[in-house]
Amino acid sequence: MAEHPRSRRENDRMGERKMNAKDLIKMNNEKREELTKENEAYYSDILLYIRTHLTLSEQQSEELLMELLDHLLEGQKEGKRAEDIFGSDPKGYCDEMIAQIPKEDRKNNFTFILFLMIQFAGWIALTRGALELIIGFFTEINNTVFLGTAVVKSMINFLVLYGVVIGIFSWLKNSIYKKNSKIKDFFVVFLLMCTAVTVFVLFSKIIPNFGYAIEVGWLFYLISGIVLLLLTVLINKKARITK
Amino acid sequence: MSLRSQLLKGILEGCILTIISKEDVYGYELSVKLQKFGLDDVSEGSIYPILLRLQKDKYIVGTMRDSPHGPKRKYYSLTDEGEEALKEFRKEWQSIQGPVERMIEWGRER
C-alpha cells in the first residue's frame, strides 16, 4: 500500500514505524502458538472467516485480528475461554465486525490485478521458452503465433484462473461456520471448476487464427518472460504491493 | 436488532467515548475499565464492533504504538468529531436519566 513518504519518516523517528499487514500476519502466526487448543480452534475460524472476505482492507483486518488475539491471550491468562469473551455466535459476531471494516482501496485492487496479470504472463512466457528450448532439440516446433489469437487466449486463461481462485475463496468463506455440508460444497466447487477448465479448453480450440502472424522462438519467450518478471519487481518496489 | 439492544449499544458507545476522552486506551484495557465501573454484564468482545463503528464515523482513531510493557497495541484516541459526539451523548443521557429515574421511583410507590 502506498504511504506518504514524509509521514513514514516521521513515524520512524518517533519509533512508531507503522506495522504493515505483512508484519502483523507474521506476528499473528507467532502469537497464535500461545493459545490453548480450544481457543486456537475458535480463533482460527474467526481469522479464516475474516481473511477470506477479500474485499476488506487488509491492513484494517489484520489490525483487528491482532487486537482480538491480544485480548484472547490476556483472557486466557485469567482462565477465560474464547467463547466467554467473544460469545457463542462467532459467525454473527464476525459479520457484525465485517460490516464495519473499511473496504480495500479500489486503486489498490486494480494495481494488484494488473500486477498478477503481468506476473502470470511472465511465468507462462518463461516456462514456454524453457520448454521450447528443450523440446527443440528433439523435434521441429511450429513457431508461428497469431497475435490476436494469442491475446484472446491469454485473457481467457487469466479469467479462468481468476474465477478458480475466487471460487476457492468463496467456498472457504462459506464452509468455515458450516458443520455438515463442507464435503458436498467442496464437490460442487470442484465440479464448477472442472466445467470452467473444459469450457476454456473447448474455447481455445474454436478460436480462429487471426491478427498478425509472427515467428517467435524460444529466445523471445525467455527474454520477454524475464522482462515481465523484472517489471513486476519494479512495480512492487514502487507500489509496495506485497510489502 | 431489537430496540433494547440498540439502546444498550448507544449507551455503551457513550461509555467508550468517555473512557477514550480521558486517556488513550487499547482494546483489552478498555474492557477492563468498563468492568471496573461495574459494566461486567457486557460481553468483552462486544467492544470491537463498536470500536470499528466509532472509527468509521471518525469519532476515534486507532494507531499501533508500543505499549509500556510489551508489544505494540492499537491505541484509540478521540477526534474533534468524537468530542462533539460525546457532548451530544452527555446531553441525551441527562435528558433521559432524570425522567427515567423519577418514573421508576414513582412506579415503586404503591
Contacts between the chains, C-beta under 8 A, distances in Angstrom:
chain1	res1	chain2	res2	distance
A	15	B	66	6.8
A	16	B	63	7.3
A	16	B	64	7.6
A	16	B	65	5.8
A	16	B	66	7.4
A	18	B	64	6.7
A	19	B	64	5.1
A	19	B	72	6.2
A	27	B	71	7.5
A	63	B	62	7.0
A	63	B	64	6.8
A	63	B	74	5.7
A	64	B	48	6.9
A	64	B	52	7.0
A	66	B	74	7.3
A	67	B	26	7.4
A	67	B	27	4.7
A	67	B	48	6.7
A	67	B	73	7.9
A	67	B	74	5.5
A	68	B	45	7.6
A	68	B	48	6.6
A	70	B	26	7.7
A	70	B	27	7.1
A	70	B	28	6.2
A	70	B	71	7.6
A	70	B	73	6.7
A	71	B	27	5.5
A	71	B	28	4.8
A	71	B	31	7.2
A	71	B	44	7.0
A	71	B	45	7.5
A	74	B	28	4.9
A	75	B	44	7.0
A	84	B	43	7.9
A	84	B	44	7.8
A	85	B	43	7.2
A	85	B	44	4.7
A	85	B	45	5.0
A	86	B	43	7.6
A	86	B	44	7.8
A	86	B	45	3.8
A	87	B	43	5.4
A	87	B	45	5.9
A	87	B	46	7.6
A	93	B	45	6.4
A	93	B	49	7.6
A	96	B	49	4.5
A	97	B	48	6.1
A	97	B	49	5.1
A	97	B	52	5.8
A	100	B	49	6.1
A	100	B	52	3.6
A	100	B	53	5.0
A	100	B	55	7.8
A	100	B	56	5.5
A	101	B	52	6.3
A	102	B	56	6.9
